[in-house]
Amino acid sequence: MLLGKKRKLGRKVEEMSVGEKLKLTEKIEDKDLLLYLGLTNDGNPLYIQHDFASQTVYEKPIVPAIMLTGIVTSAVSKYLPGPGSHIVEQQLSFPKPVYHYATIDFLLQVVSVNVEKNLVEIEVNATNEDGEKVIVGKITSTPPRLENKLTSQAMDNF
């Protein structure tokens, strides 16, 4: 259970440096698509209906862009900078569609660190099995920073 135990915080802005990289590989499975579509109640036939998608330029069902964005934002929350961080800006484009069952390689790289403003800018690139770019962009995140007004008891539920 996530709510009941203390979690280790991600790295502070002072601990981060330009050039740091995170590589992830994700395979898009049916269960992931069904969870997304169930949570959002998104019934877009382009995402789930083979007969409809076959009549479009995509030729078969594609993965929703926001689901791919979720994989990127999750990587920021889990790893770079990690737990306690928050995305304040994102600029992502999706030059090629991602199809069901695709395996996507994600590369996140720190391109700027602003200690004074507690901001880290992360470049995002993702490619499919054919080496085609499917996501390109940048995310700006605030690494975890605790204010001094917290007592040790305030963190017990974290």
C-alpha positions, 0 to 999 in steps of 0.5 A: 500500500503506497499511502501507509509507508514512508517513501524515499524522496527523489533527488534535490536540485542541488544533487542533479547535473546536466547530462544525466540520462534515464533509459526505459523500455516499455512494451504496450500491452492490452492490459495497459490500454484497457486500464487507460480507456477504462479510467478515462472512459475514452471510447475513441474507435481509433484506439480500439476498433480494428475495422474503423482504424483500418479505414484511416491513415493509421491502418490499425489501432494506435496508442493514445498520446496521453497514455504515452505522456503518462509513461514519461511523467511516471518516469519523472515521478519515479526516477528523474528527479523522482518521488516528490517532484512535480511537472510544471511544464511539458511540451511533447510532440508525437511525430509517428503513431505508436501501435498496440504491442509496440516496444518503445525505448524512452531516453530522458536527459537533463538539459538544464538545472536551475538551483535558484528556481528549483527547476530541472529541464529534461529532454524527452526522446522515444523511439519504436522498434524500427528506430523511428521517433515517436515522442520528442519534447521537453519537460520542466520539473521541480525536484522535491524540496521540503520547507523548514516548517515541516516537523518530523511528524508531518512526514509520517503519512508519506 
